[in-house]
Amino acid sequence: MKPFLKLNDSLKAQRLEWVFGVSQLVQRKQYQQERYKYGLEFVDRLNDECYTYVGPLTSATSTEEPLLAQLLKAKGKMDTFAINCLTELLSLMAKDEDIARFIYTSAPPTYQSARYTDWIRPYLIYQRQEAERTSSYTYFKGKYENILKSIKYLDTFEDQFVAKFHEEELAALEKA
């Protein structure tokens, strides 16, 4: 999958959307209501989901979801899967600017964050603290090592790209 995502050609942006998904405001039609409600109308608390991630290759009835949506569902329920997935995602982001830009500019899952990537560091730090606190360290050794790798990749991504992306955003705002 990594070579498929890192391939530089005219279809790279579409491949990123296929695999990672595209952010979309949450929308639902409540029971016996005529109109749909969108985004902010559903938010009661700051950490309520306001964006979902849909893939152009999956249908509305499909159970398969893009990677960004799967990551959010796994977080807190299947943490080992989420951490393994984050390790691979952050590895790609640390090495490929296009992938880093796509994930960085994706909409956040909740209104607590400004970007999709804002939830990753607090989550990894919490998981690291939980793994260090656990008495069966040998059982969670692989998970702990992946957490440390993920944090290292996240540091690399932030050092290489975040300042550059922020400067580009400021320059675009000045032009507007």
C-alpha positions in Angstrom: 0.0 0.0 0.0 2.9 2.4 0.8 4.3 2.4 -2.8 0.8 2.9 -4.1 0.3 6.0 -1.9 3.8 7.4 -2.6 3.6 7.1 -6.3 4.0 10.6 -7.8 1.7 11.1 -10.8 -1.4 13.0 -11.8 -3.7 10.7 -9.8 -1.9 11.0 -6.4 -4.6 13.3 -4.9 -7.4 10.9 -6.0 -5.5 7.9 -4.4 -5.1 9.8 -1.1 -8.9 10.4 -1.1 -9.6 6.8 -1.9 -7.6 5.5 0.9 -7.9 8.2 3.6 -11.3 9.6 2.8 -12.7 13.1 2.4 -14.1 15.0 5.3 -17.8 15.7 5.3 -20.1 17.5 7.8 -22.2 15.1 9.9 -25.7 15.0 8.5 -28.8 13.2 9.7 -32.5 13.3 9.3 -34.2 12.8 12.7 -37.2 10.6 13.2 -40.3 12.2 11.7 -38.5 15.4 10.6 -38.7 16.8 7.1 -35.2 18.3 6.8 -31.7 17.1 7.4 -29.5 18.6 10.2 -25.9 19.4 9.6 -22.7 19.8 11.6 -23.2 22.2 14.4 -26.9 21.4 14.9 -25.8 18.0 16.2 -23.1 19.2 18.6 -24.1 19.3 22.2 -20.6 19.0 23.6 -17.3 20.2 22.3 -16.1 16.6 21.8 -19.1 15.4 19.7 -18.3 14.3 16.2 -18.9 17.1 13.7 -17.2 15.6 10.6 -17.2 12.1 9.1 -14.8 10.7 6.5 -16.2 9.2 3.4 -14.5 7.4 0.6 -15.3 7.8 -3.1 -14.9 4.1 -3.6 -17.4 3.0 -1.0 -21.2 3.3 -1.1 -23.4 4.7 1.6 -24.5 1.1 2.4 -21.0 -0.3 2.5 -19.4 -1.3 5.8 -15.9 -0.4 4.6 -14.7 3.0 5.6 -11.7 5.1 4.7 -8.6 5.0 7.0 -9.3 8.3 8.8 -12.8 7.1 9.8 -11.5 3.7 10.9 -8.8 5.3 13.0 -11.3 7.3 14.9 -13.5 4.3 15.5 -10.6 2.2 16.7 -9.4 4.9 19.1 -10.4 3.9 22.6 -11.8 0.6 21.6 -9.1 -1.2 19.7 -6.1 0.8 20.8 -3.5 -1.6 19.6 -4.9 -1.5 16.0 -5.2 2.3 16.2 -1.5 2.6 17.3 -0.3 0.3 14.6 -2.2 2.2 12.1 -1.0 5.5 13.4 2.6 4.3 13.3 2.3 3.5 9.6 0.4 6.7 8.8 2.9 8.9 10.6 5.7 7.1 8.9 4.2 8.0 5.6 3.6 11.6 6.7 7.2 12.0 7.8 8.5 10.9 4.4 6.0 12.3 1.9 5.0 15.9 1.8 1.8 15.3 -0.2 0.5 12.8 2.3 1.5 15.0 5.2 -0.4 18.0 3.6 -3.5 15.9 2.9 -3.8 14.6 6.5 -2.7 18.0 8.0 -5.4 19.9 6.0 -8.2 17.3 6.6 -11.0 18.6 8.8 -10.9 17.7 12.5 -13.3 15.1 13.8 -14.6 17.4 16.6 -14.6 21.1 17.3 -11.9 20.6 19.9 -9.2 20.7 17.2 -8.3 22.9 14.3 -6.9 20.0 12.1 -7.2 16.2 11.9 -3.7 15.8 13.3 -4.3 17.7 16.5 -5.8 14.7 18.4 -2.8 12.4 17.6 -0.2 13.6 20.1 -2.5 13.7 23.2 -3.8 10.3 22.3 -0.2 8.8 21.9 0.9 10.4 25.2 -2.1 9.0 27.0 -1.4 5.6 25.6 2.3 5.7 26.5 1.4 6.6 30.1 -1.1 3.8 30.2 1.5 1.3 28.9 4.1 2.5 31.4 1.6 2.2 34.2 0.5 -1.3 33.3 2.0 -4.1 35.4 2.2 -6.6 32.5 4.7 -4.5 30.6 6.0 -7.5 28.7 2.6 -8.2 27.3 2.3 -4.6 26.0 6.0 -4.3 24.9 5.2 -4.3 21.2 2.4 -1.7 21.7 4.7 0.5 23.8 7.5 0.3 21.1 5.0 1.3 18.4 3.8 4.3 20.6 7.4 5.5 20.8 7.9 5.0 17.1 4.7 7.0 16.4 5.8 9.8 18.6 9.2 9.9 16.8 7.5 10.0 13.4 5.1 12.7 14.6 8.0 14.8 15.8 9.7 14.4 12.4 6.4 15.4 10.6 6.0 18.4 12.8 9.7 19.5 12.4 9.7 19.1 8.6 6.3 20.2 7.5 4.0 22.0 10.0 5.9 25.3 10.1 5.9 25.3 6.2 2.2 24.5 6.0 1.5 27.2 8.6 3.5 29.8 6.6 1.6 28.8 3.4 -1.7 29.3 5.2 -0.6 32.8 6.4 0.5 33.7 3.0 -2.9 32.6 1.5 -4.7 34.7 4.1 -2.7 37.8 3.3 -3.6 37.4 -0.4 -7.3 37.1 0.4 
